């Protein structure tokens, strides 16, 4: 079992920044990849970013590339999502997720094993 708890969401003006955190517990954190996803009402959950177990590789959705940065601190069992130059279209419920497969990481929702409860990000224009 892996427990994930997100924090750091909130209301920010367009052009502003937020940093999301996701604290993990229950299994050795460095043994699994981590991802961030987001969802708005009426739409499917979508991939935002992911990072491999030892931070050797990462990936981003095209819509956030160059603005968002994923990182992790395995000593603190925490993954972060630094979000800069936020846009109103970034408004969503943001989830972190754990991918326990032995491969690097996935961009697919269905391949993640554990999910947090989500943290709301609202960007005003």
C-alpha positions in Angstrom: 0.0 0.0 0.0 1.1 3.6 -0.7 -0.6 6.6 0.8 -0.3 9.9 -1.1 -1.2 13.3 0.2 -1.1 16.4 -2.0 -0.8 20.0 -0.8 0.0 23.4 -2.1 -3.0 24.2 -4.3 -4.9 27.4 -4.2 -6.0 30.5 -6.0 -3.5 32.4 -8.1 -3.6 35.1 -10.7 -2.6 34.3 -14.3 1.1 34.6 -14.6 1.7 33.5 -11.0 3.3 30.5 -9.6 2.5 27.6 -7.2 4.3 24.6 -6.0 2.5 21.4 -5.3 3.8 18.8 -3.0 2.9 15.1 -2.6 4.0 13.2 0.5 4.2 9.5 0.2 4.2 6.8 2.8 3.8 3.0 3.1 6.5 1.7 0.7 10.1 2.7 -0.1 9.6 5.9 -2.0 12.7 5.4 -4.3 11.3 2.1 -5.6 8.5 3.7 -7.7 8.0 6.4 -10.3 5.7 9.3 -9.6 3.3 11.3 -11.8 1.1 14.4 -11.7 -2.3 14.4 -13.4 -5.1 16.9 -13.5 -8.8 16.8 -14.1 -11.6 19.3 -14.7 -15.3 18.5 -14.3 -16.7 16.7 -17.3 -13.3 15.8 -18.8 -11.0 12.9 -18.5 -8.0 12.9 -16.1 -4.9 14.0 -18.1 -1.2 13.5 -17.7 0.8 16.5 -16.6 4.3 15.2 -15.7 6.1 12.2 -14.4 9.5 11.4 -12.9 11.5 8.2 -12.6 12.5 6.6 -9.3 15.9 8.2 -9.1 15.1 11.4 -11.0 17.1 10.3 -14.1 14.2 11.0 -16.5 11.1 13.0 -16.6 8.4 14.0 -19.0 5.8 16.7 -19.5 2.6 17.3 -21.3 3.1 19.7 -24.2 0.7 22.1 -22.6 2.9 22.6 -19.6 6.4 22.0 -21.0 8.7 24.9 -20.2 6.4 26.2 -17.5 6.2 23.3 -15.0 9.0 21.4 -13.4 8.7 18.1 -11.6 11.2 17.0 -8.9 11.4 14.6 -6.1 13.3 14.3 -2.8 13.6 10.6 -1.9 15.0 11.4 1.5 11.7 13.3 2.3 9.4 10.9 0.4 8.0 13.8 -1.5 7.5 14.8 -5.1 7.0 18.4 -6.2 5.4 20.2 -9.1 6.7 23.7 -9.6 4.2 25.6 -11.7 5.2 28.9 -13.3 3.4 31.3 -15.7 0.1 29.8 -14.8 -2.8 30.2 -17.2 -6.6 30.0 -16.6 -6.6 26.8 -18.5 -4.3 25.2 -15.9 -7.3 25.4 -13.5 -8.0 21.8 -12.3 -7.9 19.3 -9.5 -4.3 18.1 -9.5 -3.5 14.5 -8.4 -0.2 12.8 -7.7 0.1 9.1 -8.4 2.5 6.2 -7.9 3.6 3.9 -10.6 4.9 0.6 -9.1 5.9 -1.0 -12.3 9.6 -1.7 -12.8 9.8 0.4 -15.9 10.8 4.1 -15.9 7.4 5.8 -15.7 4.1 6.0 -17.6 2.0 8.9 -19.0 -1.1 6.7 -18.8 -3.7 7.0 -16.0 -4.5 3.3 -16.0 -0.9 2.3 -15.3 -0.7 4.1 -12.0 -1.4 2.1 -8.9 -2.1 4.6 -6.1 -3.6 8.1 -6.1 -3.8 11.0 -3.8 -7.1 12.8 -3.0 -6.2 15.8 -5.2 -5.5 19.5 -4.6 -7.4 22.3 -6.3 -5.5 24.8 -8.4 -7.5 27.8 -9.6 -6.0 30.4 -11.9 -7.9 33.6 -12.4 -7.6 35.8 -15.5 
